[in-house]
């Protein structure tokens, strides 16, 4: 049972991208990503009270990319 729980937790972790990696993938400084994230409501905090970090799903990254690039013609 412990192994199954660990595998599920690892699978969920792979589906989330932390703020540093998201900024790198989007080609933005972390500060700018934070601003866009706050304005759009995309991303969420995860972790303990002493170690919170901003994470994004791949769907949220896709939406952020669309916001950054703008409407396609």
N, CA, C and O atoms as CSV, one atom per row, in Angstrom:
chain,resi,resn,atom,element,x,y,z
A,1,UNK,N,N,0.816,-1.191,0.000
A,1,UNK,CA,C,0.000,0.000,0.000
A,1,UNK,C,C,0.861,1.257,0.000
A,1,UNK,O,O,0.531,2.232,-0.675
A,2,UNK,N,N,1.970,1.243,0.756
A,2,UNK,CA,C,2.859,2.392,0.804
A,2,UNK,C,C,3.461,2.694,-0.567
A,2,UNK,O,O,3.588,3.859,-0.944
A,3,UNK,N,N,3.828,1.665,-1.306
A,3,UNK,CA,C,4.412,1.834,-2.631
A,3,UNK,C,C,3.410,2.488,-3.568
A,3,UNK,O,O,3.774,3.371,-4.345
A,4,UNK,N,N,2.161,2.069,-3.506
A,4,UNK,CA,C,1.127,2.640,-4.369
A,4,UNK,C,C,0.936,4.130,-4.054
A,4,UNK,O,O,0.810,4.937,-4.975
A,5,UNK,N,N,0.914,4.497,-2.799
A,5,UNK,CA,C,0.774,5.897,-2.402
A,5,UNK,C,C,1.959,6.706,-2.909
A,5,UNK,O,O,1.787,7.814,-3.418
A,6,UNK,N,N,3.153,6.160,-2.772
A,6,UNK,CA,C,4.355,6.850,-3.242
A,6,UNK,C,C,4.300,7.067,-4.745
A,6,UNK,O,O,4.659,8.141,-5.229
A,7,UNK,N,N,3.855,6.063,-5.488
A,7,UNK,CA,C,3.763,6.189,-6.939
A,7,UNK,C,C,2.745,7.250,-7.338
A,7,UNK,O,O,2.978,8.008,-8.279
A,8,UNK,N,N,1.628,7.310,-6.635
A,8,UNK,CA,C,0.613,8.322,-6.926
A,8,UNK,C,C,1.180,9.708,-6.647
A,8,UNK,O,O,0.988,10.622,-7.448
A,9,UNK,N,N,1.877,9.881,-5.521
A,9,UNK,CA,C,2.478,11.172,-5.182
A,9,UNK,C,C,3.517,11.581,-6.215
A,9,UNK,O,O,3.577,12.754,-6.584
A,10,UNK,N,N,4.332,10.654,-6.692
A,10,UNK,CA,C,5.326,10.960,-7.711
A,10,UNK,C,C,4.657,11.361,-9.013
A,10,UNK,O,O,5.137,12.259,-9.705
A,11,UNK,N,N,3.550,10.705,-9.357
A,11,UNK,CA,C,2.831,11.032,-10.581
A,11,UNK,C,C,2.284,12.459,-10.504
A,11,UNK,O,O,2.377,13.210,-11.475
A,12,UNK,N,N,1.725,12.829,-9.378
A,12,UNK,CA,C,1.188,14.181,-9.208
A,12,UNK,C,C,2.313,15.202,-9.296
A,12,UNK,O,O,2.142,16.248,-9.921
A,13,UNK,N,N,3.451,14.925,-8.688
A,13,UNK,CA,C,4.582,15.849,-8.734
A,13,UNK,C,C,5.043,16.083,-10.154
A,13,UNK,O,O,5.427,17.203,-10.492
A,14,UNK,N,N,5.019,15.066,-10.997
A,14,UNK,CA,C,5.446,15.223,-12.387
A,14,UNK,C,C,4.495,16.108,-13.172
A,14,UNK,O,O,4.886,16.709,-14.173
A,15,UNK,N,N,3.246,16.191,-12.724
A,15,UNK,CA,C,2.266,16.995,-13.430
A,15,UNK,C,C,2.324,18.458,-13.025
A,15,UNK,O,O,1.647,19.285,-13.634
A,16,UNK,N,N,3.115,18.800,-12.013
A,16,UNK,CA,C,3.246,20.172,-11.556
A,16,UNK,C,C,4.629,20.704,-11.906
A,16,UNK,O,O,5.622,19.976,-11.860
A,17,UNK,N,N,4.675,21.975,-12.253
A,17,UNK,CA,C,5.935,22.626,-12.601
A,17,UNK,C,C,6.141,23.764,-11.610
A,17,UNK,O,O,5.242,24.581,-11.410
A,18,UNK,N,N,7.322,23.824,-10.983
A,18,UNK,CA,C,7.554,24.895,-10.022
A,18,UNK,C,C,7.827,26.213,-10.733
A,18,UNK,O,O,8.033,26.254,-11.946
A,19,UNK,N,N,7.822,27.280,-9.959
A,19,UNK,CA,C,7.913,28.632,-10.515
A,19,UNK,C,C,9.193,28.860,-11.328
A,19,UNK,O,O,9.153,29.482,-12.390
A,20,UNK,N,N,10.312,28.361,-10.833
A,20,UNK,CA,C,11.581,28.545,-11.546
A,20,UNK,C,C,11.579,27.873,-12.908
A,20,UNK,O,O,11.997,28.468,-13.901
A,21,UNK,N,N,11.115,26.650,-12.955
A,21,UNK,CA,C,11.067,25.912,-14.208
A,21,UNK,C,C,10.039,26.526,-15.164
A,21,UNK,O,O,10.273,26.603,-16.371
A,22,UNK,N,N,8.901,26.962,-14.616
A,22,UNK,CA,C,7.868,27.596,-15.445
A,22,UNK,C,C,8.412,28.876,-16.076
A,22,UNK,O,O,8.195,29.128,-17.262
A,23,UNK,N,N,9.115,29.678,-15.287
A,23,UNK,CA,C,9.708,30.914,-15.810
A,23,UNK,C,C,10.694,30.591,-16.930
A,23,UNK,O,O,10.710,31.264,-17.960
A,24,UNK,N,N,11.504,29.576,-16.729
A,24,UNK,CA,C,12.474,29.171,-17.755
A,24,UNK,C,C,11.765,28.724,-19.038
A,24,UNK,O,O,12.136,29.136,-20.137
A,25,UNK,N,N,10.747,27.883,-18.885
A,25,UNK,CA,C,10.023,27.371,-20.054
A,25,UNK,C,C,9.319,28.488,-20.827
A,25,UNK,O,O,9.225,28.435,-22.053
A,26,UNK,N,N,8.826,29.498,-20.108
A,26,UNK,CA,C,8.118,30.600,-20.749
A,26,UNK,C,C,9.053,31.731,-21.181
A,26,UNK,O,O,8.625,32.672,-21.850
A,27,UNK,N,N,10.327,31.638,-20.798
A,27,UNK,CA,C,11.294,32.664,-21.184
A,27,UNK,C,C,11.085,33.978,-20.458
A,27,UNK,O,O,11.297,35.046,-21.033
A,28,UNK,N,N,10.669,33.913,-19.200
A,28,UNK,CA,C,10.383,35.106,-18.407
A,28,UNK,C,C,11.200,35.113,-17.127
A,28,UNK,O,O,11.567,34.054,-16.618
A,29,UNK,N,N,11.489,36.304,-16.600
A,29,UNK,CA,C,12.037,36.356,-15.238
A,29,UNK,C,C,10.959,35.916,-14.251
A,29,UNK,O,O,9.771,36.095,-14.519
A,30,UNK,N,N,11.350,35.349,-13.126
A,30,UNK,CA,C,10.380,34.862,-12.140
A,30,UNK,C,C,9.469,35.980,-11.635
A,30,UNK,O,O,8.289,35.748,-11.372
A,31,UNK,N,N,10.011,37.187,-11.501
A,31,UNK,CA,C,9.194,38.303,-11.022
A,31,UNK,C,C,8.047,38.596,-11.989
A,31,UNK,O,O,6.916,38.836,-11.566
A,32,UNK,N,N,8.347,38.573,-13.284
A,32,UNK,CA,C,7.319,38.840,-14.287
A,32,UNK,C,C,6.282,37.714,-14.314
A,32,UNK,O,O,5.086,37.972,-14.455
A,33,UNK,N,N,6.739,36.476,-14.180
A,33,UNK,CA,C,5.813,35.348,-14.126
A,33,UNK,C,C,4.889,35.489,-12.919
A,33,UNK,O,O,3.690,35.226,-13.017
A,34,UNK,N,N,5.453,35.906,-11.774
A,34,UNK,CA,C,4.650,36.103,-10.570
A,34,UNK,C,C,3.562,37.147,-10.798
A,34,UNK,O,O,2.420,36.955,-10.380
A,35,UNK,N,N,3.911,38.255,-11.462
A,35,UNK,CA,C,2.939,39.314,-11.742
A,35,UNK,C,C,1.814,38.806,-12.646
A,35,UNK,O,O,0.636,39.034,-12.370
A,36,UNK,N,N,2.184,38.123,-13.715
A,36,UNK,CA,C,1.182,37.591,-14.653
A,36,UNK,C,C,0.311,36.554,-13.952
A,36,UNK,O,O,-0.899,36.497,-14.173
A,37,UNK,N,N,0.930,35.741,-13.111
A,37,UNK,CA,C,0.195,34.723,-12.377
A,37,UNK,C,C,-0.838,35.354,-11.449
A,37,UNK,O,O,-1.978,34.895,-11.376
A,38,UNK,N,N,-0.436,36.404,-10.741
A,38,UNK,CA,C,-1.355,37.087,-9.825
A,38,UNK,C,C,-2.510,37.728,-10.589
A,38,UNK,O,O,-3.662,37.644,-10.162
A,39,UNK,N,N,-2.203,38.370,-11.718
A,39,UNK,CA,C,-3.249,39.038,-12.499
A,39,UNK,C,C,-4.225,38.042,-13.119
A,39,UNK,O,O,-5.423,38.315,-13.207
A,40,UNK,N,N,-3.715,36.889,-13.549
A,40,UNK,CA,C,-4.550,35.912,-14.238
A,40,UNK,C,C,-5.213,34.911,-13.295
A,40,UNK,O,O,-6.193,34.262,-13.660
A,41,UNK,N,N,-4.673,34.789,-12.080
A,41,UNK,CA,C,-5.202,33.809,-11.141
A,41,UNK,C,C,-4.726,32.396,-11.422
A,41,UNK,O,O,-5.280,31.437,-10.886
A,42,UNK,N,N,-3.706,32.258,-12.257
A,42,UNK,CA,C,-3.173,30.929,-12.587
A,42,UNK,C,C,-2.030,30.575,-11.646
A,42,UNK,O,O,-1.282,31.449,-11.207
A,43,UNK,N,N,-1.903,29.299,-11.343
A,43,UNK,CA,C,-0.897,28.819,-10.411
A,43,UNK,C,C,-1.473,28.774,-9.008
A,43,UNK,O,O,-2.489,29.404,-8.716
A,44,UNK,N,N,-0.813,28.023,-8.150
A,44,UNK,CA,C,-1.252,27.952,-6.761
A,44,UNK,C,C,-0.075,27.629,-5.857
A,44,UNK,O,O,0.935,27.083,-6.302
A,45,UNK,N,N,-0.215,27.968,-4.593
A,45,UNK,CA,C,0.827,27.698,-3.615
A,45,UNK,C,C,0.686,26.277,-3.103
A,45,UNK,O,O,-0.420,25.774,-2.903
A,46,UNK,N,N,1.821,25.648,-2.896
A,46,UNK,CA,C,1.839,24.272,-2.400
A,46,UNK,C,C,2.980,24.117,-1.418
A,46,UNK,O,O,4.017,24.768,-1.549
A,47,UNK,N,N,2.789,23.263,-0.444
A,47,UNK,CA,C,3.835,22.979,0.530
A,47,UNK,C,C,3.367,23.247,1.936
A,47,UNK,O,O,2.170,23.345,2.205
A,48,UNK,N,N,4.333,23.365,2.832
A,48,UNK,CA,C,4.021,23.630,4.233
A,48,UNK,C,C,4.046,25.128,4.490
A,48,UNK,O,O,4.478,25.902,3.635
A,49,UNK,N,N,3.590,25.532,5.645
A,49,UNK,CA,C,3.545,26.958,5.990
A,49,UNK,C,C,4.932,27.595,5.942
A,49,UNK,O,O,5.061,28.770,5.599
A,50,UNK,N,N,5.956,26.839,6.278
A,50,UNK,CA,C,7.314,27.393,6.284
A,50,UNK,C,C,7.999,27.307,4.926
A,50,UNK,O,O,9.018,27.962,4.707
A,51,UNK,N,N,7.458,26.512,4.015
A,51,UNK,CA,C,8.108,26.335,2.709
A,51,UNK,C,C,7.076,26.293,1.592
A,51,UNK,O,O,6.910,25.269,0.928
A,52,UNK,N,N,6.381,27.413,1.387
A,52,UNK,CA,C,5.405,27.485,0.303
A,52,UNK,C,C,6.122,27.760,-1.015
A,52,UNK,O,O,7.123,28.475,-1.047
A,53,UNK,N,N,5.604,27.190,-2.097
A,53,UNK,CA,C,6.159,27.459,-3.418
A,53,UNK,C,C,5.019,27.527,-4.422
A,53,UNK,O,O,4.002,26.848,-4.276
A,54,UNK,N,N,5.202,28.355,-5.440
A,54,UNK,CA,C,4.204,28.504,-6.489
A,54,UNK,C,C,4.420,27.378,-7.503
A,54,UNK,O,O,5.542,27.141,-7.949
A,55,UNK,N,N,3.345,26.697,-7.858
A,55,UNK,CA,C,3.417,25.628,-8.853
A,55,UNK,C,C,2.312,25.829,-9.888
A,55,UNK,O,O,1.300,26.481,-9.629
A,56,UNK,N,N,2.534,25.254,-11.058
A,56,UNK,CA,C,1.601,25.365,-12.173
A,56,UNK,C,C,1.370,23.996,-12.773
A,56,UNK,O,O,2.273,23.159,-12.798
A,57,UNK,N,N,0.168,23.767,-13.253
A,57,UNK,CA,C,-0.093,22.567,-14.035
A,57,UNK,C,C,0.319,22.872,-15.476
A,57,UNK,O,O,0.535,24.030,-15.831
A,58,UNK,N,N,0.425,21.844,-16.290
A,58,UNK,CA,C,0.765,22.079,-17.690
A,58,UNK,C,C,-0.353,22.837,-18.401
A,58,UNK,O,O,-0.086,23.610,-19.320
A,59,UNK,N,N,-1.583,22.628,-17.992
A,59,UNK,CA,C,-2.702,23.370,-18.566
A,59,UNK,C,C,-2.578,24.862,-18.227
A,59,UNK,O,O,-2.825,25.720,-19.074
A,60,UNK,N,N,-2.195,25.158,-16.989
A,60,UNK,CA,C,-1.999,26.554,-16.603
A,60,UNK,C,C,-0.841,27.172,-17.372
A,60,UNK,O,O,-0.912,28.338,-17.761
A,61,UNK,N,N,0.224,26.409,-17.597
A,61,UNK,CA,C,1.346,26.913,-18.392
A,61,UNK,C,C,0.896,27.245,-19.808
A,61,UNK,O,O,1.315,28.251,-20.380
A,62,UNK,N,N,0.047,26.402,-20.367
A,62,UNK,CA,C,-0.468,26.644,-21.709
A,62,UNK,C,C,-1.277,27.936,-21.733
A,62,UNK,O,O,-1.139,28.740,-22.656
A,63,UNK,N,N,-2.119,28.138,-20.726
A,63,UNK,CA,C,-2.923,29.370,-20.644
A,63,UNK,C,C,-2.029,30.592,-20.455
A,63,UNK,O,O,-2.283,31.641,-21.048
A,64,UNK,N,N,-0.987,30.468,-19.638
A,64,UNK,CA,C,-0.049,31.572,-19.456
A,64,UNK,C,C,0.644,31.908,-20.774
A,64,UNK,O,O,0.828,33.079,-21.106
A,65,UNK,N,N,1.020,30.892,-21.509
A,65,UNK,CA,C,1.665,31.096,-22.809
A,65,UNK,C,C,0.720,31.864,-23.744
A,65,UNK,O,O,1.156,32.776,-24.447
A,66,UNK,N,N,-0.555,31.506,-23.754
A,66,UNK,CA,C,-1.525,32.200,-24.593
A,66,UNK,C,C,-1.677,33.653,-24.150
A,66,UNK,O,O,-1.828,34.539,-24.992
A,67,UNK,N,N,-1.640,33.907,-22.862
A,67,UNK,CA,C,-1.740,35.277,-22.351
A,67,UNK,C,C,-0.512,36.089,-22.797
A,67,UNK,O,O,-0.640,37.232,-23.235
A,68,UNK,N,N,0.658,35.491,-22.682
A,68,UNK,CA,C,1.903,36.176,-23.020
A,68,UNK,C,C,1.986,36.477,-24.513
A,68,UNK,O,O,2.342,37.586,-24.910
A,69,UNK,N,N,1.658,35.493,-25.330
A,69,UNK,CA,C,1.772,35.641,-26.787
A,69,UNK,C,C,0.636,36.509,-27.324
A,69,UNK,O,O,0.831,37.263,-28.277
A,70,UNK,N,N,-0.533,36.408,-26.726
A,70,UNK,CA,C,-1.683,37.156,-27.201
A,70,UNK,C,C,-2.458,36.341,-28.209
A,70,UNK,O,O,-2.072,35.223,-28.549
A,71,UNK,N,N,-3.568,36.910,-28.691
A,71,UNK,CA,C,-4.398,36.175,-29.650
A,71,UNK,C,C,-3.663,35.920,-30.961
A,71,UNK,O,O,-2.977,36.799,-31.484
A,72,UNK,N,N,-3.812,34.734,-31.469
A,72,UNK,CA,C,-3.157,34.411,-32.749
A,72,UNK,C,C,-4.073,34.820,-33.898
A,72,UNK,O,O,-5.298,34.749,-33.807
A,73,UNK,N,N,-3.442,35.243,-34.963
A,73,UNK,CA,C,-4.259,35.696,-36.107
A,73,UNK,C,C,-4.492,34.608,-37.108
A,73,UNK,O,O,-5.158,34.832,-38.119
